[in-house]
Amino acid sequence: MDMGHFAERISAIGTSTPDPEPPAGIALDAVWRVPVGVINIVSQAEIEVARSVNEVHADSPGLLGLDDYRPEPAGEPLTCPACKNAAELNLQGRWGDPATILCQCGHAWPLAPSDESGSAAALKRAICRSVEEHGMPPAPPA
């Protein structure tokens, strides 16, 4: 059984566009398990409002005061439906597939069943971030 790649824990995933390209040398059919810790869920609409206000502020610094600057929302921690754990979560899946969340208790569930492309992008960013921060994981045993 191919155990796939177990990556090192990453510091954050973030939301960025466009989707990242696969790092050189990764097997696109490998199953990755990336420890991500806490996953904060933020509404894309909230992020867009904050970015819009900040862009107006940057384009017209005299128009808005410093109090009008909006940090991007931090979001709410995602918790395991089975045990309510919010820490030490893992993302798992193949490059380009929607991510599955794995909890330390063994429960697994889809990251964003209503947004498969966003879920797949989050997994891609997690894989890229792990490779960026820790290099390629060792090949799984044969």
C-alpha positions in Angstrom: 0.0 0.0 0.0 1.4 3.4 -1.0 1.4 5.5 2.2 2.0 8.7 0.2 4.0 11.7 1.4 3.9 12.8 5.0 5.0 16.4 5.0 6.4 18.5 7.8 4.0 20.9 9.7 3.5 24.2 8.0 3.2 27.6 9.6 0.1 28.7 7.7 -1.9 28.1 4.5 -3.3 31.5 3.6 -5.6 32.4 0.7 -4.0 33.5 -2.6 -4.9 33.4 -6.2 -4.1 32.0 -8.7 -3.6 28.3 -7.8 0.0 27.5 -7.3 1.9 25.3 -9.8 3.2 22.0 -8.5 6.7 22.1 -7.0 9.3 20.5 -9.2 9.7 16.8 -8.6 6.4 16.0 -6.8 4.4 13.0 -7.9 1.0 14.3 -8.8 -0.6 10.9 -7.9 0.9 10.7 -4.4 -1.4 11.1 -1.5 -0.1 13.9 0.8 -0.8 14.4 4.5 0.2 17.9 5.6 -0.1 18.8 9.3 -1.6 22.3 9.3 -2.5 22.8 13.0 -5.5 25.1 13.4 -7.6 25.9 10.3 -9.3 29.3 10.5 -12.4 29.6 8.3 -13.0 33.1 6.9 -15.8 34.3 4.7 -14.4 35.3 1.3 -16.8 38.2 1.3 -15.3 39.5 4.6 -11.8 39.4 3.1 -12.9 41.2 0.0 -14.5 44.0 2.0 -11.3 44.5 4.1 -9.2 44.4 0.9 -11.4 46.9 -0.9 -11.4 49.4 2.0 -7.6 49.1 2.3 -7.1 49.6 -1.4 -9.2 52.8 -1.2 -7.1 53.9 1.7 -3.8 53.1 -0.1 -5.0 54.9 -3.3 -6.3 58.0 -1.5 -4.5 58.3 1.8 -6.1 61.7 2.7 -9.6 60.3 2.1 -9.7 57.9 5.0 -8.1 58.1 8.4 -5.9 55.5 10.1 -9.0 54.2 12.0 -10.5 53.2 8.6 -7.7 50.6 7.8 -9.1 47.1 8.2 -6.9 44.1 9.0 -8.1 41.0 7.2 -10.4 39.0 9.4 -8.8 36.1 11.4 -11.8 33.8 11.1 -13.1 31.1 13.4 -11.2 27.9 14.1 -12.6 24.8 12.4 -13.3 22.1 14.9 -13.6 18.3 14.5 -17.3 17.3 14.4 -16.5 14.2 16.4 -14.3 15.4 19.3 -14.4 19.3 18.9 -10.6 19.4 18.6 -9.4 22.5 16.8 -5.6 21.9 16.9 -3.3 19.5 15.1 -5.5 19.0 12.1 -4.1 17.5 8.8 -5.0 18.1 5.2 -4.8 15.0 3.0 -5.3 14.3 -0.7 -3.7 14.2 -4.1 -2.6 17.3 -6.0 -5.6 18.8 -7.6 -8.2 16.8 -5.6 -10.3 18.4 -2.9 -8.8 18.2 0.6 -9.9 15.9 3.4 -9.3 17.0 7.0 -8.0 14.4 9.4 -8.2 14.9 13.1 -6.0 13.3 15.7 -9.0 11.3 16.9 -9.2 9.6 13.5 -12.3 11.4 12.2 -12.0 12.5 8.5 -14.3 14.9 6.6 -14.1 17.1 3.5 -12.6 20.6 3.9 -15.2 22.4 1.9 -17.8 20.2 0.2 -19.6 23.1 -1.4 -16.4 24.5 -2.8 -14.3 21.7 -4.2 -12.0 24.0 -6.2 -11.3 26.1 -3.1 -10.7 22.9 -1.1 -8.3 21.6 -3.8 -6.5 25.0 -3.9 -6.0 24.9 -0.1 -4.4 21.5 -0.4 -2.2 22.7 -3.2 -1.1 25.7 -1.1 -0.4 23.4 1.9 1.7 21.1 -0.2 3.7 24.1 -1.7 4.1 25.7 1.7 5.4 22.4 3.2 7.9 22.0 0.3 8.9 25.7 0.6 9.5 25.5 4.4 10.9 22.0 4.7 11.9 20.7 1.3 10.6 17.6 -0.4 9.6 14.8 2.0 11.5 11.5 1.7 10.0 9.0 -0.7 7.7 6.5 0.9 9.0 3.1 1.6 8.5 0.6 -1.3 
